Amino acid sequence: MIKHLKDVKAGYLKHFLYATYFNIIALLIFITGTIHAFFPWWFVETPYRLAKLIVTEAEQVFNIGVSDD
């Protein structure tokens, strides 16, 4: 656990808050994606944009995925 926090250069609280935030967004992706599956004209790009938001913010905040060595 501590190795992971060191790898992403984050303390426990920062990691916890961002993980919770990203999980809430993931839940919104599930909800809007499921609705979109039944009603294709609703939430046309919402799940994609929310998923992209998670990736973009995780890369910026935790400096991951930018230069995968």
N, CA, C and O of each residue as an XYZ file, in Angstrom:
276
protein
N       0.832     -1.200      0.000
C       0.000      0.000      0.000
C       0.865      1.248      0.000
O       0.633      2.158     -0.795
N       1.835      1.305      0.858
C       2.656      2.501      0.963
C       3.461      2.705     -0.315
O       3.680      3.843     -0.732
N       3.901      1.620     -0.938
C       4.650      1.728     -2.189
C       3.790      2.412     -3.256
O       4.273      3.275     -3.989
N       2.533      2.026     -3.336
C       1.635      2.636     -4.323
C       1.504      4.137     -4.069
O       1.566      4.930     -5.009
N       1.327      4.529     -2.825
C       1.193      5.950     -2.507
C       2.472      6.707     -2.859
O       2.414      7.837     -3.344
N       3.614      6.092     -2.617
C       4.880      6.722     -2.997
C       5.013      6.811     -4.509
O       5.495      7.813     -5.036
N       4.586      5.763     -5.208
C       4.679      5.761     -6.666
C       3.874      6.889     -7.299
O       4.306      7.487     -8.284
N       2.713      7.179     -6.738
C       1.870      8.246     -7.291
C       2.091      9.579     -6.586
O       1.421     10.570     -6.879
N       3.029      9.589     -5.661
C       3.398     10.811     -4.926
C       2.174     11.482     -4.293
O       1.902     12.664     -4.503
N       1.451     10.676     -3.512
C       0.255     11.188     -2.848
C       0.178     10.633     -1.440
O       0.593      9.506     -1.170
N      -0.361     11.447     -0.553
C      -0.631     10.980      0.795
C      -1.935     10.194      0.811
O      -2.665     10.146     -0.178
N      -2.206      9.585      1.947
C      -3.405      8.748      2.070
C      -4.676      9.554      1.805
O      -5.548      9.103      1.061
N      -4.791     10.730      2.400
C      -6.014     11.529      2.270
C      -6.237     11.967      0.824
O      -7.342     11.839      0.297
N      -5.193     12.482      0.186
C      -5.315     12.914     -1.211
C      -5.728     11.732     -2.088
O      -6.614     11.855     -2.933
N      -5.083     10.600     -1.880
C      -5.403      9.408     -2.655
C      -6.845      8.969     -2.410
O      -7.568      8.649     -3.353
N      -7.256      8.955     -1.159
C      -8.623      8.565     -0.794
C      -9.651      9.479     -1.453
O     -10.634      9.004     -2.022
N      -9.425     10.791     -1.377
C     -10.387     11.738     -1.937
C     -10.500     11.605     -3.452
O     -11.603     11.600     -3.998
N      -9.362     11.497     -4.130
C      -9.413     11.342     -5.585
C     -10.003     10.001     -5.982
O     -10.766      9.932     -6.946
N      -9.672      8.937     -5.270
C     -10.233      7.620     -5.580
C     -11.758      7.645     -5.417
O     -12.480      7.077     -6.237
N     -12.236      8.292     -4.376
C     -13.675      8.408     -4.162
C     -14.323      9.230     -5.272
O     -15.372      8.859     -5.799
N     -13.694     10.340     -5.620
C     -14.184     11.210     -6.704
C     -14.261     10.436     -8.020
O     -15.271     10.506     -8.721
N     -13.204      9.702     -8.358
C     -13.184      8.937     -9.601
C     -14.227      7.820     -9.577
O     -14.811      7.503    -10.614
N     -14.464      7.228     -8.427
C     -15.479      6.177     -8.323
C     -16.890      6.725     -8.492
O     -17.754      6.049     -9.051
N     -17.130      7.928     -8.019
C     -18.437      8.566     -8.228
C     -18.640      8.837     -9.712
O     -19.726      8.616    -10.247
N     -17.585      9.317    -10.378
C     -17.679      9.542    -11.819
C     -17.906      8.223    -12.540
O     -18.693      8.162    -13.484
N     -17.224      7.164    -12.107
C     -17.412      5.843    -12.724
C     -18.861      5.377    -12.560
O     -19.423      4.771    -13.472
N     -19.456      5.653    -11.419
C     -20.861      5.304    -11.213
C     -21.751      6.084    -12.183
O     -22.714      5.538    -12.721
N     -21.430      7.351    -12.403
C     -22.186      8.154    -13.369
C     -22.014      7.609    -14.789
O     -22.948      7.646    -15.590
N     -20.822      7.104    -15.094
C     -20.598      6.482    -16.401
C     -21.517      5.272    -16.553
O     -22.152      5.092    -17.592
N     -21.583      4.454    -15.519
C     -22.452      3.276    -15.558
C     -23.918      3.682    -15.741
O     -24.620      3.112    -16.577
N     -24.376      4.654    -14.972
C     -25.778      5.065    -15.029
C     -26.115      5.663    -16.395
O     -27.083      5.252    -17.035
N     -25.311      6.635    -16.838
C     -25.611      7.275    -18.123
C     -25.412      6.304    -19.287
O     -26.139      6.370    -20.278
N     -24.437      5.406    -19.174
C     -24.217      4.408    -20.222
C     -25.369      3.428    -20.333
O     -25.758      3.046    -21.437
N     -25.914      3.020    -19.204
C     -27.060      2.106    -19.211
C     -28.288      2.787    -19.798
O     -29.010      2.193    -20.599
N     -28.522      4.027    -19.403
C     -29.655      4.773    -19.969
C     -29.465      4.934    -21.474
O     -30.408      4.763    -22.246
N     -28.249      5.260    -21.885
C     -27.947      5.434    -23.306
C     -28.175      4.136    -24.093
O     -28.587      4.178    -25.252
N     -27.909      2.997    -23.468
C     -28.127      1.711    -24.143
C     -29.603      1.512    -24.515
O     -29.915      0.950    -25.565
N     -30.491      1.972    -23.656
C     -31.923      1.841    -23.920
C     -32.483      2.985    -24.755
O     -33.398      2.792    -25.556
N     -31.927      4.172    -24.561
C     -32.372      5.370    -25.275
C     -31.158      6.027    -25.922
O     -30.562      6.929    -25.334
N     -30.782      5.592    -27.119
C     -29.528      6.035    -27.743
C     -29.429      7.539    -27.982
O     -28.327      8.051    -28.173
N     -30.520      8.240    -27.978
C     -30.498      9.671    -28.197
C     -30.239     10.457    -26.898
O     -30.047     11.672    -26.944
N     -30.231      9.788    -25.767
C     -29.899     10.428    -24.491
C     -28.455     10.125    -24.134
O     -27.967      9.023    -24.383
N     -27.780     11.089    -23.558
C     -26.402     10.930    -23.076
C     -25.477     10.360    -24.156
O     -24.721      9.420    -23.910
N     -25.550     10.937    -25.338
C     -24.828     10.405    -26.493
C     -23.320     10.320    -26.246
O     -22.704      9.292    -26.528
N     -22.728     11.383    -25.726
C     -21.280     11.384    -25.493
C     -20.906     11.438    -24.020
O     -19.719     11.462    -23.692
N     -21.870     11.457    -23.140
C     -21.607     11.638    -21.718
C     -20.706     10.565    -21.116
O     -19.733     10.920    -20.451
N     -20.973      9.266    -21.311
C     -20.087      8.257    -20.713
C     -18.642      8.395    -21.206
O     -17.700      8.273    -20.423
N     -18.476      8.648    -22.502
C     -17.136      8.825    -23.071
C     -16.428     10.019    -22.442
O     -15.265      9.920    -22.049
N     -17.121     11.137    -22.348
C     -16.498     12.353    -21.788
C     -16.147     12.169    -20.306
O     -15.112     12.656    -19.851
N     -16.991     11.481    -19.565
C     -16.698     11.241    -18.151
C     -15.497     10.313    -17.985
O     -14.659     10.526    -17.109
N     -15.417      9.282    -18.828
C     -14.267      8.372    -18.762
C     -12.985      9.112    -19.116
O     -11.947      8.910    -18.487
N     -13.066      9.961    -20.117
C     -11.900     10.752    -20.517
C     -11.486     11.704    -19.391
O     -10.296     11.947    -19.187
N     -12.462     12.237    -18.668
C     -12.172     13.116    -17.533
C     -11.365     12.379    -16.467
O     -10.403     12.926    -15.927
N     -11.750     11.147    -16.164
C     -11.012     10.364    -15.175
C      -9.565     10.181    -15.618
O      -8.639     10.395    -14.835
N      -9.373      9.783    -16.872
C      -8.019      9.535    -17.381
C      -7.189     10.817    -17.349
O      -6.052     10.813    -16.878
N      -7.751     11.897    -17.842
C      -7.030     13.170    -17.906
C      -6.641     13.658    -16.516
O      -5.497     14.052    -16.291
N      -7.580     13.633    -15.593
C      -7.287     14.120    -14.238
C      -6.301     13.217    -13.513
O      -5.426     13.709    -12.801
N      -6.426     11.915    -13.679
C      -5.487     10.989    -13.030
C      -4.074     11.224    -13.555
O      -3.116     11.211    -12.783
N      -3.939     11.436    -14.856
C      -2.622     11.707    -15.430
C      -2.035     13.000    -14.888
O      -0.842     13.065    -14.591
N      -2.863     14.024    -14.757
C      -2.378     15.317    -14.269
C      -2.061     15.289    -12.778
O      -0.998     15.748    -12.361
N      -2.955     14.768    -11.991
C      -2.808     14.805    -10.541
C      -1.728     13.856    -10.050
O      -0.918     14.218     -9.197
N      -1.714     12.636    -10.591
C      -0.803     11.620    -10.103
C       0.382     11.356    -11.035
O       1.206     10.482    -10.769
N       0.458     12.113    -12.121
C       1.563     12.006    -13.073
C       1.743     10.559    -13.535
O       2.851     10.023    -13.523
N       0.639      9.941    -13.940
C       0.703      8.553    -14.419
C       0.239      8.516    -15.863
O      -0.514      9.382    -16.308
N       0.686      7.521    -16.578
C       0.260      7.337    -17.953
C       0.880      8.297    -18.935
O       0.735      8.129    -20.146
N       1.571      9.305    -18.431
C       2.152     10.326    -19.309
C       3.353      9.755    -20.059
O       3.465      9.920    -21.274
N       4.239      9.094    -19.345
C       5.419      8.514    -19.991
C       5.623      7.099    -19.446
O       6.590      6.815    -18.740
N       4.682      6.226    -19.797
C       4.763      4.847    -19.325
C       6.081      4.235    -19.770
O       6.276      3.947    -20.951
N       6.980      4.041    -18.820
C       8.301      3.494    -19.152
C       8.259      1.994    -19.234
O       9.280      1.362    -19.504
